[in-house]
Amino acid sequence: MYGYISDYSGNECLRRDVLLSRRATRNRAAFRLNSINESECNGVERWNPQLHRMLAEWNDSDQARADRLREKAENRVKAAMAVAYGPEWEKFFALEFNGDPRGAPVKIHPANAERSHGIFCNSPIVAIW
């Protein structure tokens, strides 16, 4: 269970427990990205004193906060990939971050996957919600 495993570059130096903890980090970051996407879509509910009710709205401060949190979550996913697969993980995998709440916020593709105008044509290896 805690033995060494092989990554795609042939290095047998990654322990399974490290890999699983990084997978959990990657999944938590993907969950955070999904909640940011949903908030952008639905807005943030705030009390409107003129109408005497709650309204969902999205303003510049909300967007700045979402951008900061999105960048932090994306960096966590990249860091988890670097720990799990080594510093040269980008030679083997390509990450796709989706800002639409209807799909997976993180998709992992092979680095040499076919693209059309920068968009991946084939299904990802892993789609993380």
N, C-alpha and C positions, 0 to 999 in steps of 0.2 A: 504494500500500500504506500509506503514512503520511499520506495526505491527510486532509482534514476530512470528518467524517460528520455527519449530522443526527440529533438525538435527537427524541423525541416532542413536545417543546415548540417545535420549529422552530429551535432554536439550532444553528448550524453551527460548533461550537467544539471538538468532541471529536476528538482524533486517534485513528486506528485502533489504534496501538500501545498507547496508554493504555487504551483499551477492552479490548483483548485481555489486557493485564496484569491488569486488574481482574477479568476473567472468570476468569483463573487463580487469583487470590486468592479469589474467590467459590467456585470449585470445591474448593480446598484446605480452606476453612472448612467446606463441606458434607461433605467426606470426614471431617473431624475430628468433626463432629456425628454422623455415622453410626457412627464408632468409639465415641463416648461412649454412644450408644444401645445398641450391642451389648454394651458393658461393663456397663451397667445391667441388661440382660436376662440376661446370662450370669454376672455376678459377677466377682470378681477372685480368682484362684487364690492361696491361701496355704497354707503348711505347717501342719498341725495336729499338734502334738507328742503329744497323747493318742492319736490314731488312727494316727500314723506314716504319714500320706499327705497329699497335696494336696487341699484342698477349695475350692470356689468359694463365696465369700460376698460380701456387700455390706453395709457398715456406714455409720455416720453420716459418718465422715471421707471415705469414698469418695463419698458423695452430695454433700457440701460441695465436694469437688474437681470433681466432674462438673458441678455447678451453675455454679461459677466458670468452668470451661472452656467450657461451653455458652454462657454469656453473652458471653464473649470472642469465640467463633466467630460468634455471631449478630451482634454488633457489627461484625465484619469483613465479613460479607455486606452489612450495611446501609451501611457505609462504601464498599464497592466499588460498590454501586448509586448512591450519591451522587456518586462520582467519575465513573462512566460516564454517568449520566443527569442530573446536576445536583442541586442541593440540594432541588429540589421534585419528586424522583422519586416520592414517595408519592402525588402527584396522579394518576400514571399506572399505578403498579404496587402490588400488595399482596403481601407475603411471608407464606408459611405455613410455620412450622417444625413438623416432625413428630417426635415423640419415640419413634415405633415403629420398630425396626430393620428391619421388613419392607418399608417404603416409602421413598420419597425423603425425605431430611431437610429439604430446602428446595424449596418450590414457589413459582413466581412467577405471580401471577394479574393480570389487568387490575384496576385499582382499582375499577371499577364492576361487578365480577363479581357475579352473583347469589349470595346467601347464604341459608341456612336455619339459624336459631339460631346464627349466627356461623360456620357451616361452609360452605365453598365448594361449590356444587352442580355446577359444570362442571369440565372438565379444565383444568389449568393451562397457561399459555403454555410454561413450561419447568419440568421437574422435574430437580433436580440431585442426583446421588448422589455 
